[in-house]
Amino acid sequence: MTQGNALKVLLAAAALAASGSAWAQTTLKWAHVYETSEPFHTSSVWAAKEIEKRTNGRYHIDVYPASQLGKENDINQGLTLGTVDMIISGSSFAAKSFPRIGVTYYPYTFRNPEHLLAYTKSDIYKTLTKGYEEKSRNHIVATTYYGTRHSTSNRPFSTCEEMKGLKMRVPDVPAYLAMPRACGVNTSPIAFAEVYLALQNGTVEAQENPLTTIEAKKFFEVQKNIILTGHIVDHLNTVISGKLWKSLSEEDRKIFAEVAQEAAAKASLEVIAREKELVDVFRKKGLTVTEVDTAAYRDTVLKKVPFEQYGYEKADWEAIQAIK
């Protein structure tokens, strides 16, 4: 090889090395606890691919569903520990760092899914998510409608008073317990995976979840009544670790946020559409579906469960109520 050709080879190798450095890819972990069939997962997979595309391959994101990287508490801790970079999680977990944001899952805070989605574009949303970021260092980039929580039971009821003494499985989370306990229910924090069996063998006679969860977990097979208590219009946050958010350029922050919000919107619309179909689906399966006076339920909760006992602020709740 001549000296000139050797120089060309060296220059080409140097150029290739420089190119490889410029296009170095960062691999990220995105974790959640939902099943692969659920829109929260399918929209996350879409978002991961879209972020990779819009950043010209600089970021590759692996999505880990169904608690593969731990339960919800674990993945929230993982944001701080550095074991995950992004998660989908409820505000009940965000409230552990910043209690005020928990008002968003206090019963009857949101009137319907549209009210929740309007909240995500409001000043009070910016205030609460900023407060969470200041306490946790993690950044909420999007919020998805999870579903409206209703009740199922083998004992029919249509008022708060008729729920007294009912044995009901409720997650051991303060605001989820608020409506049932205000109505005199005997609550039990049975693990989610064991709820079907507990309903089947009579350990509990009722539970509460969105219609989509009642369908997915087949609770309709072991319950006779669905009561549309609509006590919590529930949601999930897409959260980026403080370390990752801090490392992103302004341009990349915009890409991550825009894609996450597009994914949240897609998933929200899927859930809303399916919920509208499910009342008829359950009636056709022979279940009794009962509507209730939700205003009466709300008044009972407001009277018996003060905001302050959970660290919430009434002014935040009122600001959310004022959103049209």
Steps between C-alpha positions, in 0.01 A plus 500: 500500500637840403544774756217697332259207513589429863419862585163469326419186698590673827289804413204278407529309829515825695193629317312178574593518868388860518174411329440215743556734792262760359227238456553322829164363613370529856281210613228578753262291710127581514307297759136454598274241666234460228439206268628493143144506364412826675519838323745630761752248369425517129517881505832484690649268239384739227652795693833322548531440126387853421756657736775291340386616155468868590840508672662335196582187697683674784261346755379142501235415760415150622152477653457255791130420568316292760726578800807348330720757677299499823167601645381859481675604819824341375502679165428833669803445720691391191478851356715621789722192518572512127362152424233648268486817291127534430186359661123512483349532846202639689487825694458298820873423473594855398317614815755317715749768397254788466170437685313786332494324163299222663189718490466386138384156610281616789144379424294708262779749426441454126153500346591283201796410273466826308537698825815302584651564158416872527683501836819381327503828304430724800706722730420285804645198314821697443505599869455145631740333257762767571458442874552129446814568295645731766455231766596190300726650229302290249301654215140418398475534122149370435182374665274224368137425584501161672126448545215592732481279807165330563382233744401138452316297760295187563275709723301762305515861616433844356578735789787562737285389794431161339873430485535493880663177618590388147822295484696670221849466362659844466870581436677613816534858374345786702286666234379168356372413847321834547167427329453143629585591859282814487216263411575255786658227289726237657805533276762232434837563325520163322782481243375581151602162361282327761183706456324262259544204736397709802178600323441143386536344847321781684797638694369834376170571326595813307787689337557824305685563174449653155271310259799415283669328797177321593502363145873419483505320836163327436349621828164491321516120525481509881283808559131563438481879510692793357420826675615811314628687805757681282683597816844565350581612147844344512818579310865406450805723465792447266804592708862554393780470754663824607838373386377430146297821474797708613723334239268569207549799272208744465430351157491146637286603797246634253506174303459279810215716632314528170520128428396404855202734477399358161523149643293599804232649275486180290466276806241728661276490192525120487389467863215750457371316192510158666327623816207625292454150357534305822171587674309323221755218494446430871122523474507244218698271731209512746638743757285770654652844431372770734540875478519701823472858620870584495432847645369338818808278519727802448326696775546211745872473424555876526321502837679200651849501346681836539764590240744599773532150649684392183712812462286636215398864469139599440614790281655249256175302487301819443736605220439165330125534549510838324644349181240488223 
